[in-house]
């Protein structure tokens, strides 16, 4: 079973890991669904209707006859192929794009820019993972340093789990605020994406689980002014 712990190995790499085309449809399992390494290939794990009590919605990235590929939870830059049945689809109108060089998060809805914020990202050795991921769910802030605002847990995990502090081992990459905005625009986090408290509250109010997040080094063309 794919859980909050790192997903089993053997799943294929995401062929569109840096693709900025919006993923506008998500898949929600209604029962345990076998996840395969290829259409008609080997079943390697199961996707359940929820992970750690949070209903699962994962973006659809590709379709072939009788098979649907989704971003794999609890893994970086991996997909899983699911056969027909045991799941439904939902619309996902939003997309978040994170640029590492310019330390900027941009929110799009139906392909149009909504807002853009300066963000803090992962420090050297704990860089925010590149590629496509998604909002897995939300959780209350475990400590006051998060500014008293809920956290979005993403489907991504640290690229080097051993590099993060012991107290954060097993945690996913998060999108969250902080008690101060002094470090915005810098590489200071343990891989998470940190933005203002007002920005985080707006995203929490607007974005559903399953919303895709793409982390790139830099956009070829900067987004329009917010």
NORZIBEL-V163968 format. One record per residue. N is the residue number from 1. PHI is phi in whole degrees, -180 to 180 (999 if undefined). PSI is psi as a letter, one per 30 degrees, with the letter a starting at -180 (none if undefined). D_FIRST is the distance of its C-alpha to the first C-alpha in Angstrom with 1 decimal. Layout:
n->(N | N)
phi->(PHI | PHI)
psi->(PSI | PSI)
d_first->(D_FIRST | D_FIRST)
This chain:
n->(1 | 2 | 3 | 4 | 5 | 6 | 7 | 8 | 9 | 10 | 11 | 12 | 13 | 14 | 15 | 16 | 17 | 18 | 19 | 20 | 21 | 22 | 23 | 24 | 25 | 26 | 27 | 28 | 29 | 30 | 31 | 32 | 33 | 34 | 35 | 36 | 37 | 38 | 39 | 40 | 41 | 42 | 43 | 44 | 45 | 46 | 47 | 48 | 49 | 50 | 51 | 52 | 53 | 54 | 55 | 56 | 57 | 58 | 59 | 60 | 61 | 62 | 63 | 64 | 65 | 66 | 67 | 68 | 69 | 70 | 71 | 72 | 73 | 74 | 75 | 76 | 77 | 78 | 79 | 80 | 81 | 82 | 83 | 84 | 85 | 86 | 87 | 88 | 89 | 90 | 91 | 92 | 93 | 94 | 95 | 96 | 97 | 98 | 99 | 100 | 101 | 102 | 103 | 104 | 105 | 106 | 107 | 108 | 109 | 110 | 111 | 112 | 113 | 114 | 115 | 116 | 117 | 118 | 119 | 120 | 121 | 122 | 123 | 124 | 125 | 126 | 127 | 128 | 129 | 130 | 131 | 132 | 133 | 134 | 135 | 136 | 137 | 138 | 139 | 140 | 141 | 142 | 143 | 144 | 145 | 146 | 147 | 148 | 149 | 150 | 151 | 152 | 153 | 154 | 155 | 156 | 157 | 158 | 159 | 160 | 161 | 162 | 163 | 164 | 165 | 166 | 167 | 168 | 169 | 170 | 171 | 172 | 173 | 174 | 175 | 176 | 177 | 178 | 179 | 180 | 181 | 182 | 183 | 184 | 185 | 186 | 187 | 188 | 189 | 190 | 191 | 192 | 193 | 194 | 195 | 196 | 197 | 198 | 199 | 200 | 201 | 202 | 203 | 204 | 205 | 206 | 207 | 208 | 209 | 210 | 211 | 212 | 213 | 214 | 215 | 216 | 217 | 218 | 219 | 220 | 221 | 222 | 223 | 224 | 225 | 226)
phi->(999 | -78 | -121 | -73 | -70 | -52 | -66 | -59 | -79 | 98 | -78 | -72 | -67 | -69 | -70 | -117 | -58 | -106 | -71 | -94 | -65 | -60 | -100 | -96 | -138 | -117 | -117 | -122 | -66 | -101 | -156 | -64 | -123 | -68 | -110 | -109 | -85 | -169 | -58 | 73 | -88 | -99 | -76 | -112 | -166 | -120 | -100 | -100 | -62 | -147 | -126 | 53 | 82 | -103 | -56 | -93 | -132 | -125 | -66 | -84 | -113 | -164 | -134 | -135 | -52 | 79 | -136 | -134 | -102 | -130 | -68 | -80 | -67 | 60 | -155 | -110 | 58 | -130 | -125 | -134 | -101 | -118 | -75 | -68 | 99 | 87 | -154 | -127 | -116 | -136 | -79 | -128 | -79 | -107 | -150 | -113 | -119 | -114 | -107 | -73 | -68 | -92 | 52 | -136 | -113 | -123 | -104 | -116 | -130 | 52 | 82 | -111 | -65 | -106 | -150 | -143 | -135 | -73 | -135 | -96 | -131 | -67 | -75 | -54 | 89 | -134 | -60 | -60 | -61 | -73 | 110 | -90 | -144 | -163 | -76 | -81 | 175 | -123 | -146 | -64 | -67 | -77 | -141 | -67 | -64 | -81 | 79 | 73 | -118 | -57 | -109 | -92 | -85 | -95 | -71 | -81 | -124 | -58 | -63 | -123 | -58 | -76 | -84 | -83 | -58 | -54 | -68 | -108 | -61 | 90 | -82 | -86 | -65 | -119 | -116 | -157 | -98 | -145 | -71 | -140 | -100 | -64 | -99 | -60 | 87 | -125 | -97 | -134 | -91 | -90 | 113 | -75 | -107 | -116 | -132 | -66 | -65 | -66 | -65 | -63 | -62 | -66 | -66 | -60 | -77 | -111 | -98 | -85 | -58 | 99 | -57 | -78 | -129 | -118 | -107 | -126 | -70 | -163 | -73 | -63 | -123 | -59 | -65 | -59 | -63 | -72)
psi->(k | k | a | f | l | k | l | l | l | f | k | l | k | j | f | h | e | g | k | g | k | k | j | g | k | l | k | j | k | f | l | k | k | k | k | l | f | l | k | g | b | k | k | f | a | k | k | l | f | l | k | h | g | k | k | k | k | k | k | k | f | l | k | l | j | g | k | k | k | l | k | k | l | h | l | k | h | l | l | k | k | k | l | k | k | g | l | l | l | l | k | j | f | l | k | k | k | k | k | e | e | f | h | k | k | k | k | k | k | h | f | k | k | e | l | k | k | k | l | k | a | k | l | k | f | h | k | k | k | l | a | k | a | l | j | e | a | l | k | l | k | f | l | f | f | g | g | g | k | l | k | j | k | l | f | l | l | k | e | i | f | f | f | l | l | e | f | g | k | f | l | l | k | l | j | l | a | l | f | l | g | f | g | k | g | l | j | f | l | g | f | l | j | k | a | l | e | e | e | e | e | e | e | e | f | e | k | l | k | f | k | k | k | k | k | l | e | k | k | e | k | k | l | l | k | none)
d_first->(0.0 | 3.8 | 6.1 | 9.8 | 9.9 | 10.6 | 8.3 | 8.6 | 12.1 | 13.9 | 13.5 | 17.0 | 19.1 | 19.9 | 23.4 | 24.7 | 23.6 | 27.0 | 27.7 | 29.3 | 29.3 | 27.7 | 24.4 | 25.6 | 23.0 | 19.5 | 16.7 | 15.3 | 12.8 | 14.5 | 11.9 | 8.5 | 9.5 | 9.0 | 9.4 | 12.3 | 14.4 | 17.5 | 19.0 | 19.1 | 17.5 | 14.6 | 11.2 | 9.0 | 5.3 | 4.6 | 6.2 | 7.1 | 10.8 | 10.7 | 9.5 | 11.7 | 13.7 | 14.6 | 14.5 | 12.9 | 15.4 | 15.2 | 18.4 | 19.2 | 20.9 | 22.0 | 22.6 | 23.8 | 24.9 | 22.1 | 19.4 | 18.3 | 17.1 | 15.6 | 15.2 | 11.8 | 10.9 | 11.1 | 13.1 | 16.8 | 18.5 | 15.7 | 15.0 | 12.8 | 14.5 | 13.8 | 16.2 | 18.4 | 17.6 | 15.3 | 15.9 | 19.0 | 20.7 | 22.5 | 25.2 | 24.8 | 28.4 | 28.0 | 27.3 | 27.7 | 29.3 | 29.6 | 32.4 | 32.3 | 36.0 | 37.4 | 34.9 | 34.6 | 32.0 | 33.1 | 31.8 | 32.4 | 32.3 | 32.9 | 34.0 | 36.6 | 36.8 | 36.5 | 36.6 | 36.4 | 36.1 | 36.7 | 33.6 | 33.0 | 30.4 | 29.0 | 31.7 | 32.4 | 29.6 | 27.1 | 27.7 | 25.8 | 23.4 | 24.9 | 23.3 | 21.6 | 19.0 | 18.9 | 19.2 | 15.9 | 17.8 | 20.7 | 21.4 | 24.8 | 26.5 | 26.1 | 29.6 | 32.9 | 32.9 | 30.6 | 33.6 | 32.3 | 30.3 | 26.6 | 24.2 | 22.0 | 18.8 | 18.0 | 15.0 | 16.8 | 16.8 | 20.0 | 21.0 | 22.2 | 20.2 | 23.0 | 25.6 | 24.8 | 26.4 | 24.8 | 24.5 | 22.3 | 19.9 | 16.2 | 17.6 | 17.0 | 20.1 | 22.0 | 24.8 | 27.2 | 30.9 | 32.9 | 35.9 | 38.2 | 38.5 | 40.6 | 38.1 | 37.1 | 37.6 | 36.8 | 34.0 | 33.4 | 29.8 | 26.8 | 25.4 | 25.2 | 27.3 | 30.0 | 32.5 | 35.1 | 34.5 | 36.1 | 34.0 | 30.8 | 32.0 | 32.9 | 29.5 | 27.7 | 30.1 | 29.7 | 26.3 | 23.4 | 19.7 | 18.8 | 22.2 | 22.2 | 23.5 | 25.2 | 26.5 | 29.5 | 32.4 | 35.0 | 35.7 | 38.5 | 40.2 | 39.9 | 38.7 | 41.7 | 42.9 | 41.1)
